[in-house]
Amino acid sequence: MDDWNRFGNSESDERGFIMTDPKPQAEDTARTIYDADYSAPQNTAKKKKEPKYVTRKAFVITLIFAMVFSAVIGAGAYAAAMSIFGGTTIDKSITTTNYNLAQNTGSTLSVQEIVAKNENSVVAIVTESVSTDSWFGQYVTQGAGSGVIISEDGYIVTNNHVIEGASNIKVTLHDGIEVTATLVATDEQTDVAVIKIDKTGLIPVTFGDSSALNVGDLTVAIGNPMGTLAGSASEGIVSGLEREITVDGKTMTLIQTSASISPGNSGGGLFDQSGNLIGVVVAKSASSEAEGLGFAIPSDLVKQVSDSLITNGYVEGRPAAGISILDLTNASKAMQYGVQITGVYIMDVTGNNAQKAGLQKGDMIYYLDDTKITSGSQLISLIQKHSVGDEVTFTIVRENKLIEISLVLEDSKDIPESSASGQSGQSGQSGQSGRQEQQ
C-alpha cells in the first residue's frame, strides 16, 4: 500500500504519468481489462488516453542540445556568409599564458632581444664644466647623460643640454671602457648634438621610421638613469605622437612614451618593436603628479639634424627672420627691463632682409601673420614651419602704434652673429627668462 501511495496518490509524478486509486469492478470486467491471457475482450468502450508529461531531466537535456545545435548552425552560417560576402574580423582574445607586453603589442622581438641588439650602441656620458661664482670663484661642476652610437667610426648623437658648456666630455662604452670625446657640432633649437670618440669597430644603431609609429607600439628606452646606472632598460608603449612640449623654453614636437625615464636618460635611445632607433630621449614630465610621461625627439629629425651637423657643422636649410629676440612675457622680467607691456621684443636686427624690411631694435612682436605671439618659443616654432624664401608678415608695436612689416625668410647660415645676444646665426632659441636669442 505504501508503494501505491507513493506513485498513485498524486496527480503527476516524476515518471510522467497519472495514477488514481482503482475502483471495484465486476470480476468479468476486471478480467477484460487486466488479464493478459484474455485475447478477445468484450468491452468495446474506448479507453481514455492518459496525458503524457516530459520529465525535468529530459527537458534540461533537450534544452542543452537545442542550444548547442543553434550555436553550431549560427557559426556555420556566419562562416558561410563571410566566405561569400567577405568581411574582416578582430581578434580581441588575450591569453594569460606567457603574457607580456611584447606579445600583446605585436612586437617582432622580445624586450630581451631588443636590449641585446642595442645595448652595445648606447653609451654613458659624464661632463665637466667650469663655473664662476662671486662666492667661490671658479669651480668645476659635473653632469651626466646618455648617447647613441650612429657610426662605426665613433660618431655619437646626444642632447645639446647634456654637453652644453662642457669643457671635458667622457664616454663610457657598454664594456666599461672610458674614452674622451670631442664636440663636433650642436643645434640648440632641436636639442641635438654630435660628439666623436677616437675609436673604430663600434656597433651603430639602425634608424627606424618615426613617422610610421602608432600609439600602442612597443618601446624600449636604454640609457644611463641617475647618471650612475648605465645600460639600464625600461619598456613601455608609444602613448602619444606629435606632442608639442616646451622644454627649457624650447617648443618641440616629440614622441610620448610610457617607458620609465629618469634624469641621466637624456640623449639615450628609444627603440621600437624591431629594435630600431625611433627617438632620442630628451625629457620626462617634471610634475610630481605625473608618472609614465617621457618624451623623445623623433628619429627622422635626429638623423636629418645629425647628418647636417656632421657634414656642415650647422643645420642646413633652416629658415630664420634675422633678428635677436628677448622674451619678456613674464611680468617680473618685464619690470626688470623697465618694460610696461609684456611681450617678445627685438633686441638686434642682423639679417639683411630684416634690415631692409624695416624691423628695429625695441619693436614688440604682436602678431606673425594671423597668430598672436605669446612667447619667444612660439614665434620660433611658427617660423620653423615655413621654408627659406617664404614671405611672412610681422605686426609690431612701435611707439604705441601697430605696424605691419613683410619680410622674406633667410637661411640661418647666411645670418651673421648678433652683437646684442652673442648667439650664433644658427641659434634658434627663444628668450625665456629674459635670455636674448637669435632668430
C-alpha positions in Angstrom: 0.0 0.0 0.0 2.9 2.4 0.8 4.3 1.9 -2.7 1.0 2.6 -4.2 0.5 5.8 -2.3 3.9 7.0 -3.4 3.1 6.7 -7.1 -0.7 6.7 -7.2 -2.0 9.3 -4.8 -0.6 12.2 -6.9 -1.9 13.9 -9.9 1.5 13.7 -11.6 4.9 12.2 -10.7 8.4 12.1 -11.9 7.7 9.2 -14.2 5.4 11.3 -16.3 2.1 9.7 -15.8 -1.1 10.0 -13.6 -2.4 7.2 -11.4 -5.6 7.0 -9.3 -6.9 4.5 -6.9 -8.7 1.6 -8.7 -12.5 1.3 -8.3 -14.1 -2.0 -7.5 -15.3 -3.7 -10.7 -17.2 -6.9 -11.6 -14.9 -9.9 -11.9 -15.5 -10.4 -15.6 -14.9 -6.7 -16.3 -11.6 -6.8 -14.4 -10.6 -9.8 -16.4 -11.4 -8.0 -19.5 -9.0 -5.1 -18.6 -6.2 -6.8 -16.7 -6.0 -10.5 -17.6 -3.1 -10.7 -20.1 -4.2 -14.2 -21.2 -7.6 -12.9 -22.3 -7.3 -12.1 -26.0 -10.8 -11.1 -27.0 -12.2 -8.5 -24.6 -16.0 -8.0 -24.8 -15.8 -4.4 -23.5 -15.6 -2.3 -26.7 -15.7 1.1 -24.9 -12.9 3.4 -25.9 -10.1 3.6 -23.4 -9.3 7.2 -22.3 -5.7 8.1 -23.1 -3.8 9.3 -20.2 -1.8 12.6 -20.7 1.9 12.4 -21.1 4.4 14.7 -19.4 8.1 15.4 -20.0 10.3 14.9 -17.0 12.6 17.8 -15.8 15.7 15.9 -16.6 14.6 15.2 -20.2 13.6 18.9 -20.6 17.0 20.1 -19.5 18.8 17.7 -21.8 16.6 18.7 -24.7 17.3 22.4 -24.0 21.0 22.0 -23.9 21.0 20.0 -27.1 19.0 22.8 -28.8 21.4 25.5 -27.6 24.4 23.6 -28.9 22.7 22.9 -32.2 21.8 26.5 -32.6 25.3 27.7 -31.9 26.8 25.3 -34.4 24.3 26.3 -37.1 24.9 30.0 -36.3 28.7 29.7 -36.5 28.4 27.8 -39.8 26.1 30.4 -41.2 28.4 33.2 -40.2 31.4 31.5 -41.7 29.5 30.8 -44.9 28.4 34.5 -45.1 31.9 35.7 -44.5 33.3 33.5 -47.3 30.6 34.6 -49.7 30.2 38.3 -49.0 33.7 39.0 -47.5 34.5 40.9 -44.3 37.0 41.2 -41.5 37.2 40.0 -38.0 39.1 41.5 -35.0 40.5 39.0 -32.5 40.5 40.6 -29.1 41.2 37.5 -27.1 44.0 37.6 -24.6 45.7 34.6 -23.1 47.3 34.6 -19.7 49.8 32.1 -20.9 53.2 33.8 -21.4 51.5 37.2 -21.1 53.9 40.1 -21.6 54.0 43.5 -23.3 55.9 42.4 -26.3 53.4 39.7 -27.2 50.4 42.0 -26.7 51.8 44.9 -28.8 52.6 42.6 -31.7 56.3 43.0 -31.3 58.5 41.1 -33.7 61.2 40.9 -31.0 61.0 40.3 -27.3 62.3 43.1 -24.9 65.3 40.9 -24.2 66.1 40.7 -27.9 65.7 44.4 -28.4 68.1 45.1 -25.5 70.6 42.6 -26.7 70.6 44.2 -30.2 71.3 47.7 -28.9 73.0 47.6 -25.5 76.4 48.0 -27.1 75.2 51.0 -29.1 74.2 53.2 -26.1 76.8 54.9 -24.0 77.0 56.8 -20.7 78.3 60.4 -20.8 79.9 62.4 -18.0 80.8 66.1 -18.4 82.8 68.6 -16.5 82.1 72.3 -16.8 83.9 75.3 -15.2 81.6 77.7 -13.5 82.2 81.1 -11.8 80.6 82.3 -8.6 81.1 85.5 -6.7 81.4 83.5 -3.5 83.5 80.6 -4.6 85.2 81.9 -7.7 85.8 79.3 -10.3 84.7 75.7 -9.6 84.0 72.5 -11.6 80.5 71.0 -11.9 79.7 67.6 -13.3 76.8 66.4 -15.4 75.7 63.1 -16.8 73.6 61.8 -19.6 73.5 59.2 -22.4 74.4 58.9 -26.0 73.7 56.7 -29.1 76.4 55.5 -31.4 75.4 56.3 -35.0 78.5 55.2 -36.9 81.2 52.5 -36.8 83.9 55.1 -36.6 82.9 56.9 -33.4 80.1 59.5 -34.1 77.7 59.7 -31.2 74.4 61.7 -31.0 73.1 63.1 -27.7 71.2 66.1 -26.4 72.7 69.6 -26.6 71.7 70.2 -23.0 73.8 67.2 -21.9 77.1 68.6 -23.3 76.3 72.4 -23.3 79.1 74.4 -21.8 81.2 71.3 -21.1 85.0 71.6 -21.0 85.5 67.9 -20.8 83.4 65.0 -22.1 83.9 61.4 -21.2 82.1 58.5 -22.8 81.8 55.1 -21.2 81.1 52.2 -23.6 78.9 49.2 -22.6 82.0 47.1 -21.9 83.2 49.7 -19.4 85.9 51.3 -21.5 86.1 55.1 -20.9 87.1 57.4 -23.8 87.4 61.1 -24.2 85.0 62.7 -26.7 85.2 65.9 -28.7 82.3 68.1 -29.8 81.5 68.0 -33.5 78.6 70.4 -33.6 75.4 71.2 -31.8 71.9 72.5 -32.6 70.3 74.3 -29.7 66.9 74.5 -31.3 66.3 70.8 -31.7 68.5 70.0 -28.7 70.6 67.6 -30.8 74.4 67.4 -30.5 77.0 65.2 -32.1 80.3 64.2 -30.4 83.0 61.9 -31.6 85.4 59.4 -30.0 88.6 58.1 -31.5 87.6 54.5 -31.8 86.5 52.2 -34.7 84.7 48.9 -35.0 81.7 50.2 -33.0 78.2 48.9 -33.4 75.9 51.7 -34.6 72.1 51.7 -34.1 69.7 51.2 -37.0 67.5 54.2 -37.6 63.8 53.4 -37.7 60.9 55.4 -39.3 59.4 57.5 -36.6 56.7 58.8 -39.0 55.3 55.2 -39.2 54.7 54.9 -35.4 51.3 54.2 -33.9 50.0 54.8 -30.4 50.3 51.4 -28.6 53.5 50.3 -30.3 56.2 48.8 -28.0 59.1 51.0 -26.9 62.3 50.2 -25.0 64.4 53.0 -23.6 68.1 52.3 -22.9 70.3 54.8 -21.1 72.1 56.0 -18.0 69.4 57.0 -15.5 70.6 59.0 -12.5 74.0 59.1 -14.2 75.1 56.0 -12.4 73.1 53.2 -13.9 74.5 52.8 -17.4 72.9 50.3 -19.6 69.5 50.4 -17.9 66.5 49.4 -19.9 62.8 50.1 -19.4 59.8 49.1 -21.5 56.6 50.8 -22.4 54.4 51.9 -25.3 54.1 54.9 -27.6 51.5 56.8 -25.7 51.3 59.9 -27.9 52.6 61.3 -31.1 53.5 64.9 -32.2 53.2 66.3 -28.7 54.1 70.0 -28.6 56.1 70.3 -25.4 58.1 73.3 -24.1 61.4 72.1 -22.6 63.7 74.7 -21.1 62.0 77.4 -23.2 62.0 75.4 -26.4 58.8 74.3 -28.0 59.4 70.9 -29.5 57.3 68.2 -31.3 58.1 65.0 -29.5 57.1 61.3 -29.1 55.5 60.5 -25.8 56.3 57.1 -24.2 55.2 55.4 -21.0 58.7 53.8 -20.6 60.3 54.9 -17.4 62.5 58.0 -17.9 64.8 59.5 -15.3 67.5 62.2 -15.1 70.5 60.8 -17.0 68.4 59.1 -19.6 68.7 62.3 -21.8 70.4 61.5 -25.0 69.7 57.8 -24.8 67.9 55.7 -27.3 64.2 54.9 -27.6 63.8 51.7 -29.7 60.8 50.2 -31.5 59.5 46.6 -31.6 62.1 45.7 -34.3 65.0 47.1 -32.3 65.3 50.2 -34.5 66.0 53.7 -33.1 62.8 55.8 -33.2 63.9 58.6 -30.9 66.5 60.2 -28.7 65.2 60.7 -25.2 65.0 64.3 -24.2 62.9 64.8 -21.1 60.4 63.5 -18.7 57.5 65.3 -17.1 58.7 67.3 -14.1 55.3 67.2 -12.4 55.2 65.2 -9.2 51.6 64.2 -10.0 52.6 62.6 -13.4 54.1 59.2 -14.0 54.9 57.4 -17.2 55.4 60.6 -19.2 58.6 60.5 -21.1 59.5 62.3 -24.4 61.9 61.7 -27.2 63.0 63.6 -30.3 61.7 61.6 -33.4 64.5 59.7 -35.1 63.6 61.2 -38.6 64.5 64.6 -37.2 67.6 63.3 -35.3 69.0 61.8 -38.5 68.4 64.9 -40.6 70.0 67.2 -38.0 72.9 65.0 -37.1 73.8 64.3 -40.7 73.8 68.1 -41.4 75.9 68.8 -38.2 78.5 66.2 -39.3 78.6 67.4 -42.9 78.2 71.2 -42.5 78.7 72.0 -38.8 75.2 73.5 -38.8 71.6 72.6 -39.8 71.2 73.4 -43.5 68.1 75.0 -45.0 66.7 76.3 -41.7 64.5 79.4 -42.1 65.3 82.5 -40.0 64.0 86.0 -39.7 67.4 87.5 -38.9 66.5 89.0 -35.5 67.7 88.6 -31.9 64.7 88.4 -29.5 64.2 88.9 -25.8 61.2 87.1 -24.2 59.6 89.4 -21.6 56.3 87.7 -21.4 56.9 87.2 -17.6 55.7 90.3 -15.7 58.6 90.3 -13.2 61.2 90.1 -16.1 59.4 92.9 -17.9 59.8 95.1 -14.8 63.5 94.3 -14.5 63.9 95.6 -18.1 61.7 98.6 -17.5 59.1 97.4 -19.9 55.5 98.3 -19.2 53.9 95.8 -21.7 54.9 92.2 -21.5 55.8 90.5 -24.8 58.5 89.4 -27.2 60.9 92.2 -28.1 63.5 92.6 -30.8 67.0 93.2 -29.3 69.0 93.3 -32.6 68.4 93.1 -36.3 71.2 91.0 -38.0 69.6 89.7 -41.2 69.8 91.6 -44.5 66.2 91.0 -45.3 65.1 92.1 -41.8 67.1 95.3 -42.0 65.7 96.1 -45.5 62.1 95.4 -44.3 62.5 98.0 -41.5 62.4 95.9 -38.3 64.1 97.8 -35.5 65.5 97.2 -32.0 62.9 97.7 -29.4 59.9 96.6 -31.5 57.5 94.4 -29.7 56.3 91.5 -32.0 52.5 91.4 -31.6 51.5 89.0 -34.5 53.2 86.8 -37.0 50.8 86.5 -39.9 47.5 85.8 -38.3 48.8 84.4 -35.0 49.2 86.4 -31.8 52.6 86.0 -30.3 52.6 84.9 -26.6 56.2 83.7 -26.2 59.6 83.5 -27.9 59.4 79.8 -28.3 56.0 80.1 -30.1 57.5 82.6 -32.5 60.4 80.4 -33.4 58.1 77.4 -33.8 55.9 79.3 -36.2 58.9 80.4 -38.3 60.2 76.9 -38.5 57.0 75.7 -40.1 58.0 77.8 -43.1 60.8 77.3 -45.7 63.7 79.5 -46.7 62.3 82.1 -49.2 58.8 82.3 -47.7 57.3 85.7 -47.0 55.9 86.4 -43.6 54.2 89.4 -42.1 55.2 90.8 -38.7 52.7 93.0 -36.8 54.8 95.0 -34.4 54.1 97.7 -31.7 56.3 100.8 -32.1 55.7 104.0 -30.2 52.2 102.8 -29.3 51.3 102.2 -33.0 50.7 98.9 -34.8 52.8 98.5 -37.9 52.8 95.6 -40.4 56.1 94.6 -42.0 56.7 91.9 -44.5 60.0 90.1 -45.0 61.4 87.1 -46.8 62.9 84.4 -44.5 66.6 83.7 -45.0 68.8 80.6 -44.5 70.1 80.7 -40.9 73.6 80.1 -42.1 73.6 83.4 -44.0 72.7 85.5 -41.0 75.7 87.0 -39.1 76.1 86.7 -35.3 74.1 89.0 -33.2 76.2 91.6 -31.4 73.4 92.0 -28.8 73.0 88.4 -27.9 76.3 86.8 -28.6 74.4 83.9 -30.1 75.3 82.4 -33.5 73.2 82.9 -36.5 72.2 79.3 -36.4 70.8 79.5 -32.9 67.1 79.4 -32.8 66.2 79.5 -29.2 63.5 81.6 -27.7 64.5 84.1 -25.0 62.8 82.6 -22.0 63.6 84.1 -18.6 64.9 87.2 -20.3 67.6 85.5 -22.4 68.5 87.1 -25.7 68.3 84.7 -28.6 68.8 84.8 -32.4 66.1 84.0 -34.8 
